[in-house]
Amino acid sequence: MDRDIIAQRLQEDVAESKGKVYKRIADSLSLRSIGKQIHHKNPVTCVCLHGVNLYTACKNGVIEKWDITDLGKPNKAAHIDRIRDKKVFKGHTDDVLSMTLTSDGKFLATGGTDKRICIWQTSTMTHLKTFTQHRGPIMVPPPSSSDTND
């Protein structure tokens, strides 16, 4: 009996480490129970918040910036579509799986199944740099400078 439980747990751990297990958190994000919901066409994979700006990304490679000054009516401040041409290095060509902000909120780093890390300037949501040559999907963002022991 114990071996079966241990074997099942090990299989789940291996599948999760390979990115084959997805845990459903929510169908939509509601800032208040009476507020407007924020929707994407595909499942939301990551969310970051800094001040009055909320950043979301989803399975189809779309990244959006929301102004949540008025929680009852969040406004979409920017929308970045997925890049269709894999030879263009100004964004993601596939699902975005992770994102992180610098501690001052000036830069956003995103990673995805396209094995790219993209850096964005948050004030204008302008693409600054793409890092490639990774061996697999980028599933965990790097720690921000406030998380490291300097």
C-alpha positions in Angstrom: 0.0 0.0 0.0 2.7 2.5 1.0 4.7 1.7 -2.2 1.8 2.5 -4.4 1.4 5.9 -2.7 5.1 6.6 -2.9 5.2 5.6 -6.6 2.2 7.8 -7.5 3.8 10.7 -5.7 7.1 10.2 -7.5 5.3 10.1 -10.9 3.5 13.3 -10.0 6.8 15.0 -9.0 8.5 14.0 -12.2 5.6 15.2 -14.4 5.5 18.5 -12.5 9.3 19.0 -12.9 9.0 18.4 -16.6 6.2 21.0 -16.9 3.6 18.4 -17.7 1.3 19.2 -14.7 -0.8 22.4 -14.7 -2.7 23.4 -11.6 -5.8 25.4 -12.4 -6.0 28.4 -10.1 -9.0 30.3 -11.5 -11.0 30.9 -14.7 -10.8 34.6 -14.4 -9.3 37.3 -12.1 -11.7 39.6 -10.3 -10.3 42.5 -8.4 -13.4 43.0 -6.4 -16.6 40.9 -6.2 -18.5 43.9 -7.8 -15.6 45.0 -10.0 -15.0 44.3 -13.7 -13.3 41.0 -14.4 -10.1 40.8 -16.4 -10.3 38.2 -19.1 -7.9 36.6 -21.6 -9.0 34.4 -24.4 -6.7 31.6 -23.1 -5.8 30.5 -19.6 -3.8 33.1 -17.6 -0.4 31.6 -16.7 1.2 34.4 -14.6 0.4 37.7 -12.9 2.6 40.5 -11.4 1.5 43.6 -9.5 3.4 46.8 -8.9 1.6 49.9 -7.6 -1.5 50.5 -9.7 -0.2 48.3 -12.6 -1.2 44.7 -13.0 0.6 42.6 -15.6 -0.9 39.4 -16.9 0.2 36.8 -19.5 -1.5 33.7 -21.0 -1.1 30.5 -22.9 -1.2 32.1 -26.4 1.7 34.4 -25.7 -0.3 37.6 -25.0 1.0 40.0 -22.4 -1.2 42.8 -21.0 -0.7 45.7 -18.7 -3.7 46.9 -16.7 -4.2 50.2 -14.8 -6.1 49.3 -11.6 -6.3 52.7 -10.1 -10.1 52.3 -10.1 -10.6 48.7 -8.9 -14.2 48.7 -10.1 -13.1 49.4 -13.6 -9.6 48.3 -14.5 -8.3 49.7 -17.8 -6.1 47.9 -20.3 -3.0 50.1 -20.7 -1.1 47.9 -23.1 -1.5 44.7 -25.2 1.4 42.7 -26.7 0.5 40.0 -29.1 2.5 36.9 -29.8 5.1 37.1 -32.6 4.3 34.8 -35.5 7.8 34.7 -37.1 10.3 32.8 -35.0 13.2 34.7 -36.7 11.9 38.0 -35.1 13.4 38.4 -31.7 11.1 41.2 -30.3 8.7 39.1 -28.2 7.4 35.6 -27.5 6.4 33.1 -30.2 4.6 30.7 -27.9 3.0 30.5 -24.4 4.3 32.8 -21.7 4.8 30.8 -18.5 6.5 33.2 -16.0 7.1 36.9 -15.4 8.8 39.0 -12.8 9.3 42.7 -12.2 12.4 44.6 -11.0 11.9 46.0 -7.5 11.5 49.5 -8.8 8.9 48.3 -11.4 10.7 49.8 -14.4 11.4 46.5 -16.2 9.4 43.3 -16.7 11.1 39.9 -17.6 8.9 37.2 -19.2 9.8 33.6 -20.0 8.0 30.9 -22.0 7.8 27.7 -23.8 9.6 29.3 -26.8 12.8 29.1 -24.7 13.1 32.9 -24.6 13.4 35.5 -21.9 12.1 38.9 -23.0 12.8 42.2 -21.2 10.2 45.0 -21.4 10.3 48.6 -20.3 7.1 48.9 -18.2 6.3 52.6 -18.8 5.8 52.1 -22.5 5.8 48.2 -22.7 8.6 48.5 -25.2 10.6 45.4 -26.0 14.2 45.9 -25.0 16.0 42.6 -25.3 15.4 38.9 -26.0 17.7 36.2 -24.6 17.7 32.9 -26.5 19.7 29.7 -26.5 18.0 28.2 -23.5 17.6 24.4 -23.5 14.0 24.3 -22.4 11.0 26.3 -21.4 11.5 29.2 -19.0 9.2 28.3 -16.2 10.7 30.1 -13.2 11.7 33.8 -13.3 15.0 34.9 -11.8 14.8 36.4 -8.3 14.6 40.2 -8.1 17.4 42.1 -6.5 15.5 42.4 -3.3 15.3 38.6 -3.0 19.0 38.0 -3.1 21.4 38.1 -0.2 23.8 40.8 -1.3 
